[in-house]
């Protein structure tokens, strides 16, 4: 008989025993790794979002040619809003100061003023009226009306003056300019009733949805309103071919005396110190 070949013995598989504690530890380590990855991912997303917002929002330190020097916007506090920020005005806000006041982006203020000037220049003075109930701003409105020939309503807006045909004072404007959508709400409501566009100066606490053309800015102080109306008057006169009259205008006649800021003061005010 042939000899049978001995079968080669195979090494036995080594069985590694893993205790419950080891399994639990391994599971916890994987959970920690997963949690850390999740945190890093969220952090990365936040950084991307922050970067995106920074790129989209032009900050106050950007350099560009403005309708008036940036120091004048700051000196007149056109950039200072309120502690309340409505959803429609949030896009104009640069940051909050330490005291909670909103700071408007001066570049966006200038952009909206340019748009307002272009909008205003499409109408004749006889077809426009300006309404301003806030007494601090009356001197600026008076001067604006005087140099442009635009009809003004200060103190109390005459009810029905553009809606009631029976009134002797009735007239049909084609554009309304209001200094505050809330304070001048009667003028705003009447304008909407007769379906004419509204150019409105809106602060951070204003709901600007019903305003056709927004001018973003502080509408609470004489200096701020004065500077805004000075710019509108000057540029409007230019658009009407009245360059000589436009050149003769002075900010002080609208906003009162303005303190010129030195470099150090300007930086402090600009940063909201």
C-alpha positions in Angstrom: 0.0 0.0 0.0 1.2 3.5 -0.8 2.1 5.6 2.2 -0.4 8.2 2.9 1.0 11.7 3.0 0.7 13.3 6.3 -1.6 16.3 6.2 0.2 19.5 7.1 -1.2 20.9 10.3 -2.6 24.5 10.0 -2.0 27.0 12.7 -5.0 27.6 14.8 -6.6 31.0 14.5 -5.9 33.2 17.5 -9.0 34.4 19.1 -8.7 37.8 20.6 -11.2 38.5 23.3 -12.5 42.1 23.6 -14.1 43.0 26.8 -17.2 45.1 27.1 -15.1 47.9 28.6 -12.8 47.9 25.5 -15.8 48.1 23.2 -17.3 50.9 25.3 -14.0 52.8 25.2 -13.6 52.3 21.5 -17.2 53.5 20.9 -16.6 56.6 23.0 -13.4 57.4 21.2 -15.2 57.2 17.8 -18.1 59.3 19.2 -15.6 62.0 20.4 -13.9 62.0 16.9 -17.3 62.3 15.3 -18.2 65.1 17.6 -14.9 66.9 17.0 -15.3 66.6 13.2 -18.8 68.0 13.6 -17.5 71.0 15.6 -14.8 71.6 13.1 -17.3 71.5 10.3 -19.6 73.9 12.0 -16.7 76.2 12.8 -15.6 76.1 9.2 -19.2 77.0 8.0 -19.3 79.9 10.5 -16.0 81.2 9.2 -17.1 80.9 5.6 -20.4 82.7 6.4 -18.5 85.5 8.3 -16.1 85.9 5.4 -18.9 86.1 3.0 -20.7 88.8 5.0 -17.5 90.7 5.3 -16.9 90.6 1.6 -20.5 91.7 0.8 -20.6 94.5 3.3 -18.4 97.5 2.4 -17.2 98.8 5.7 -16.9 102.4 6.7 -13.1 102.5 6.1 -13.5 101.9 2.4 -12.2 104.8 0.3 -14.4 106.1 -2.4 -15.5 109.5 -3.7 -18.5 110.6 -1.7 -21.0 113.5 -2.2 -19.4 115.3 0.7 -16.2 114.4 2.7 -16.7 111.4 5.0 -15.7 113.7 7.9 -18.9 115.7 7.3 -21.1 112.7 7.4 -19.5 111.7 10.7 -19.5 115.2 12.2 -23.3 115.5 11.5 -24.0 112.0 12.9 -25.7 110.9 9.7 -24.4 107.4 10.4 -25.8 107.1 13.9 -29.0 105.1 14.1 -31.1 104.0 17.0 -31.0 100.9 19.3 -33.9 99.4 17.3 -33.2 97.9 13.9 -36.2 96.9 11.7 -35.8 94.0 9.2 -36.0 96.3 6.2 -33.2 98.6 7.5 -30.9 95.8 8.7 -29.0 95.7 5.4 -27.8 99.3 5.9 -26.3 98.6 9.4 -22.5 98.3 9.7 -22.4 97.4 13.4 -23.6 98.2 16.9 -21.7 100.5 19.3 -20.9 99.5 22.8 -24.0 101.5 24.0 -26.3 99.6 21.6 -26.8 102.3 19.0 -26.7 101.0 15.4 -24.1 102.4 13.1 -25.1 102.8 9.5 -22.6 102.1 6.7 -21.6 105.5 5.3 -20.9 104.1 1.9 -24.4 102.8 1.7 -25.7 106.2 2.9 -23.9 107.9 0.1 -25.1 105.3 -2.4 -28.7 105.9 -1.4 -28.3 109.6 -1.6 -27.0 109.3 -5.1 -30.0 107.2 -6.1 -32.3 109.7 -4.4 -30.8 112.6 -6.3 -31.2 110.8 -9.6 -34.8 110.0 -8.6 -35.6 113.6 -7.5 -34.2 115.1 -10.7 -37.0 113.5 -12.7 -39.6 115.8 -11.2 -40.3 119.6 -11.4 -40.2 121.6 -8.2 -43.8 122.5 -8.5 -44.8 118.8 -8.5 -43.0 118.0 -5.3 -43.7 118.6 -1.6 -41.6 117.9 1.5 -43.2 117.1 4.9 -41.4 117.3 8.2 -43.2 117.3 11.6 -40.1 117.1 13.7 -39.4 120.6 14.9 -35.6 120.2 15.2 -35.4 119.8 11.4 -37.6 122.8 10.4 -34.8 125.2 9.7 -33.2 122.7 7.3 -36.6 122.2 5.6 -37.3 125.9 5.3 -33.9 126.4 3.6 -34.4 123.5 1.3 -37.8 124.8 0.2 -36.4 128.3 -0.2 -33.6 127.4 -2.6 -35.4 124.7 -4.6 -38.9 126.1 -4.8 -40.4 122.8 -3.5 -43.5 123.2 -1.4 -43.0 122.5 2.3 -45.3 121.3 5.1 -43.7 121.7 8.6 -45.5 121.6 12.0 -48.8 119.9 11.0 -49.4 118.3 7.7 -52.7 119.7 6.3 -55.2 116.8 6.2 -56.6 116.1 2.7 -54.5 118.7 0.9 -53.7 116.2 -1.8 -56.7 114.0 -1.5 -59.7 116.3 -1.0 -60.6 118.1 -4.2 -63.0 120.4 -2.3 -60.3 122.2 -0.4 -59.1 125.5 -1.8 -55.5 124.6 -1.0 -55.8 121.2 -2.8 -53.0 120.4 -5.3 -51.8 117.4 -7.2 -48.2 116.6 -6.6 -46.2 113.9 -8.4 -43.7 113.2 -5.7 -43.6 113.3 -1.8 -40.4 113.8 0.2 -40.8 112.8 3.9 -38.3 113.1 6.7 -39.6 110.2 8.8 -42.1 107.5 7.7 -43.5 107.3 11.2 -43.7 110.9 12.3 -44.8 112.0 8.8 -47.2 109.0 8.5 -50.2 111.2 7.5 -48.3 112.6 4.5 -47.1 109.1 3.6 -50.6 107.6 3.8 -52.1 110.4 1.7 -49.4 109.9 -0.9 -50.1 106.2 -1.1 -53.8 106.9 -1.5 -53.2 109.0 -4.6 -50.5 106.6 -5.8 -47.6 109.0 -6.0 -44.0 107.8 -5.3 -42.5 108.6 -1.9 -38.8 109.6 -1.2 -38.2 109.0 2.5 -35.3 109.5 4.9 -35.3 106.3 7.0 -33.5 105.6 10.3 -32.8 102.1 11.6 -36.1 102.0 13.5 -38.3 102.8 10.5 -40.3 100.4 8.4 -39.3 101.4 4.9 -41.4 98.9 3.0 -44.0 101.6 1.9 -41.3 104.1 0.8 -40.5 104.1 -2.9 -37.0 105.4 -2.7 -35.1 105.1 0.6 -32.4 107.5 1.9 -30.7 105.7 4.8 -29.6 108.0 7.6 -30.2 109.5 11.0 -33.6 111.4 10.8 -33.7 112.6 14.4 -31.2 115.6 14.5 -31.1 118.9 12.7 -27.4 118.4 11.6 -28.1 115.1 10.0 -31.3 116.1 8.2 -29.6 119.4 7.4 -26.7 117.7 5.7 -29.0 115.3 3.8 -31.2 118.2 2.6 -28.1 120.3 1.7 -26.9 117.5 -0.6 -30.3 116.9 -2.1 -30.8 120.7 -2.8 -27.3 121.1 -4.2 -27.5 118.1 -6.5 -31.1 118.9 -7.5 -30.2 122.5 -8.6 -27.3 121.0 -10.6 -29.7 118.7 -12.4 -31.8 121.7 -13.3 -28.8 123.5 -14.8 -28.5 125.9 -11.9 -24.8 125.3 -11.1 -24.2 128.9 -9.9 -27.0 128.6 -7.3 -25.8 125.1 -6.3 -22.3 126.3 -5.7 -23.5 129.2 -3.5 -25.2 126.8 -1.0 -23.5 126.4 2.4 -23.9 123.4 4.7 -24.2 125.7 7.7 -27.4 127.3 6.3 -29.0 123.8 6.5 -27.3 122.1 9.4 -26.0 124.9 11.6 -22.5 125.2 12.8 -20.4 122.0 12.2 -17.3 121.2 14.2 -14.5 120.1 12.0 -13.0 116.9 13.4 -9.3 116.4 13.7 -7.8 113.1 12.6 -7.8 111.6 16.1 -11.4 112.6 16.9 -12.5 111.4 13.5 -11.1 107.9 14.1 -12.7 107.7 17.5 -16.1 108.8 16.3 -15.9 106.6 13.2 -15.2 103.5 15.3 -18.0 104.4 17.7 -15.8 105.1 20.7 
